[in-house]
Amino acid sequence: MGERDRMALHAAQRYYLQQVSTPELAEELSVSRSTVSRLIAHARAMGWVHIEVRSPFGLLSAVEQQIQRRYGLAHVGSVASTTPADTLAAAAGAAATFLNGLVHDGMTVAVAWGTTTDAVSRAVQPRPLSGTTVVQLNGGGSVNDAGGSFAVDIIANLAKAWGARGDVFPVPAFFDHAETREMLWRERSIRRLVDAQASADLALFSVGAVRADVPSQVHVGGHLSPNDLHRLHRAGVVGDIATVFYRSNGSTTDIEMNSRASGLPLEELRKVKYRLCVAVGAGKAEALAAALAGGYVTHLLADHELLAGVARIMDAGPV
């Protein structure tokens, strides 16, 4: 075994078994970070590293397999449906474990705010990473909460867990005028965050729905007026992802509220490699089925009743 092989094996053992970060290894070996990455890649290419991912959800049920095949998902997981609070806690814990397996050094993670993602952010166990950024996926301020502190806490929780940089998005959830958003998006400080959202490696979000068992903060947090809700109903809206609304077939065209929404357009969200949706409550079935039909999700964690509701919608006809 040559010197390069020995260094590669040492680097792989320290990185995978002892969770030593890339910068620490670079200093330890007196090489650059890129050299450390190449050494680890060499160890994997030589077959010295075997990575096994064990799903915490066990074997897929028939419903999970049906949904995964229908929508081409990379992963589907589920938890038991009990009380709303217990179901949310179980889903958040399972999602936090799965999320920690997806996130790695150098990633940009875009996170939508809401009751579900807040629970996930609080359940994530510390895992020090290098060069990772957590960016808020949509604005959180409203007429009742101009600071959007709920969203800020979510970003802070994840940034602390991963030792990552946290970037909050200091804009309202919805603008009063589309022209205001267009002008603000031209500002360099905001443009940097919008570009970071669009170029993220992973997006974490839930789906919002009016009839959700766990109330959607977008719908109950004072962000929408009665007139807004009326117009969304007339437009055939069934749900939202990060304050961007869509219909039962996943389409977003000609929904006026979206021109005033702060969230990443869903056609841009589709370009993010990993799109982890965590949703609980049977009341979100229509919204989740529509999000799946729109191709906005790659990885899904939900409760049994919600998945069963999605399956019933699938069986009822094309979505």
N, C-alpha and C positions, 0 to 999 in steps of 0.2 A: 504493500500500500504506500503510495507516494505522499509527499507532504500535502498536496492539495486535497487528496482523499481524506487524510487525517483531519485536516482543518474543516472539511465539509462535514464529516461525521461528528466532530466536536460541536460545530455550530448547530447542527440539526438536533443533537441531544440537548444542548442548552436551551434552544428555542422551543422545541416541542415538549420536552419532559420537565424542564425547570422554568419555563415561561419567561426566559430572559429576553428582553426586547432587542430589536435590531440595533438601536443606538448603543446599548450597553455592550452588545457583542462586538460591535465595530471598535469600541474603545478597548475591550478586553483583548481582541486579536490584532489591534493596531492596523486596521484596514478601514476602508470606506463602507458606508451603509450598503451601497450598491454591490460591493464585493461580498458582503454577508449574504445578501439576497441571492447572489449567484452561487455561493457555496451551498446554501440550503436547497436551491433548485437542483444542484449537482447531486446532492445526497438523495433527493427524491428520484432523480433520473437513474441513479445506480441501484434503486430498489431497496435502499436502507431505511426508508420511511414508509410506513403503511398507515394510512389514515382511515379510520372507520367511524362512521356517524351512526349512532344508535338513536333511533327516534324515541322520544319519551312517550309517544302516543301509541306504541305497539303496532300490530298489524292493522292495515286499513280495513274499515268495514266496507260492506257492499255500497253504502251510500257515498262514503268517501271516495271509493274507487270510481263510482259513477261520475261524481263531480270532477274528479281529477282528469278522467279521460275526456269528458265533454268539453272542458275548457282548457285542456292542455297545461295544467298546473304542474309546477316542479315539485310541489309539496302540499299536502293537505293533512292537518292534524285536528284533533277534537278533544274536548273535555266534556264531562257529564253536565247535564243541565239540572240545577237544583234551584235555590233561591237566586234572584238577580245578583245580589251582592256576592254570594259564594261562587256563582258561576263566573262572574267577572274576576274574582280573585284567582280562581283556578286557571282561567284563560291567560291572565296576565303573567302568572308564574310560569306557565308552559311556554308562552311567547317569549318571555325574558330569557329563558334557557336557550330556546331556539335562536333568538336574535344574537346572543353572545357567541353562538357557533358560526354565524354568518359574518359578523363584523371582524375585520382584521386591520393591521397597520395600514395607514395611508388612505383609508376609505373616507368618503364624504357621505354622511347619513342624513337624509332629509326627513324631518319628523313633523307630522301634523299634530295639532293639539286637540285634546278632547278627553272625556272621562276615561275611555279605554286606554289611550296611549299614556295618559297620566299614570294609570295603574301599572302599566308595563314598565314605565320609567322608574317607578319606585321598587319594582321587583327585580330589576337587573342587578346581578352580583358584580362587585368590582373586578375588572379585568384590565390591567394597565396596557395601553396600546400606544403606538408612536405615530405621530403625523395624522391622526384621525380628527375629523371635524364633524360636529353635529350642527346642522342648520335648520332653523324653523321653516317649515314648508309653506305656511300661510300666516297672514297677519292675525292678531288676536284681539285687538282693541275694539271696543264698542262704545256706544254713547253712555253706557253704564260703567265701563271699565276701560278708560283710555289707555291704561298702561299694559293691558294684556298680561297681567301677572301670572295667570294660570298657564299660559304658553311658556313664559319665561322659566317657570319652575320645572317643566318637563325637560327643556333643553339643559338646564342646570343639573338635573338628576343624572342624565345620561353622560354629560360631559365629565361630571365628577366620577362616575363609575368607570369610565374608560380613560381618564386622564386626558381627555380630548379638548380641543378648542370648541367653544359653544358660541354660535352666532344667532342672536335673536333677530326677528324681522319686525322692526318698529313701525308697523303700519296697521290701519284698522282691518278687521276681517272683511268688511265691505265698504267701498267708497260711496259717497252720495252721488257722485258723477263719474262716469267712465273717463271723461277727459282728465279728471284729477289723477286717476291711476296712470293714464298714459304719460302725463307730464312727470309724475314722480318716478316712474320707471326709467326715465332718462337720466336721473341723478346718479352720479357715479357710485355713491355709497349704497344706494338701493340696487343699482344694476349689478353690483358685485354679488349681492345676496341672491338676486334672481338667477344670475348665471350659475351660482353654486348649487341652487336647487335643481336647475335643469341638467347639470352635469353630475349629479349625485350618483353614487354607486348603489345605494340602497335607500328605499323609501319605506317608512313605517307609518301606517295610517289605519283608521277604521272607516266604516261607512256610516253616514248620518241618515236618519229616517225619522219622519214625524211620529210614527207609531212604534218607536223602539221601546223595549222594556227598560233598558238603561237609557235615560233621556239624552238626546244629542245636544251638546252645548251650543251648537250652531242654531238650533231651533228654539231652545229654551233660555239661552243666555242673554237675551236682549239684543241680539245682533240683527234680527229681522222684525220689521214692522208688520202689523196685520195686513197691510196692503201688499207688502212683499210676499207674504205667505199665500195670499189670494192669487197673485200673479204666477207664483210657482205652481200652484194647483192647476191653474188654467193652462200652463205650458206642459202639463203632463209629467212633472218632475216626481221621481220616486225616491231620490237619495242624493247625497253629495259625498265627495271625497275632498277634504281640505278646502271646504267652502266653494267647491266647483260642482254645479248641479248637473244631473243627467236623468234621462228618461228610462223607461223599462227595457228598451233595447240597447241602452248604454250610450245613446247619442247625446251630444251637448249643443248641437246647432240651434241657433235662434232662441237661446234662453237668455233673455235680457240681463238677468242678474249676474250672469257669468262675466259680462263686460265690466262689472263693478266689483268682482270678487278678487281677493288678493292671492288666492291659491294658484299653484302651477296648473296651466291648462292641461286637461287630461290627455290630449294627444302628445304633449311633452312628457307627461308622467309615464306613458307607455314605453318611452325610450330608456327609462331607468332599468338597469339589469335585474336587480332584486326588488320586488314590490311586495312587501309583507303586510297583509291585511289581517287585523285581529278584530273579530266582531262577535258579540254575544247577544242573545235574545231573539226569540222567534219573530218578534215584530220587525226585525231587520231583514227578513227573508227576501222580500221584493227588492229592496235596495241592494242587497248582496248579490242576488241573481243578476241584476242589471249591471252591476260593476264587473261581474265575471263575464257577462256577455260582451261588455265593452272592451275586454282584454286588459283591464287595469290592474290585475292581480297575477302574481306568479307564485306566491307562497301564501297559504291560507291557514289560519287557526280560528276555529269557531266552536260553538257548543253543539251537542247532538241535536237539540230541537231546531236550532237555526239551520243546520245542514239538512235535516229532514224537510224543513219548509222549502229550502232551495230545490231539493229533489222533487218535491210535489209541483213546484212551478215548472221545472224542466219537463216533467211528465205531462203537464197540462197542454203543452204546445211549444212551438219554437220561440225562443227569446233572443 
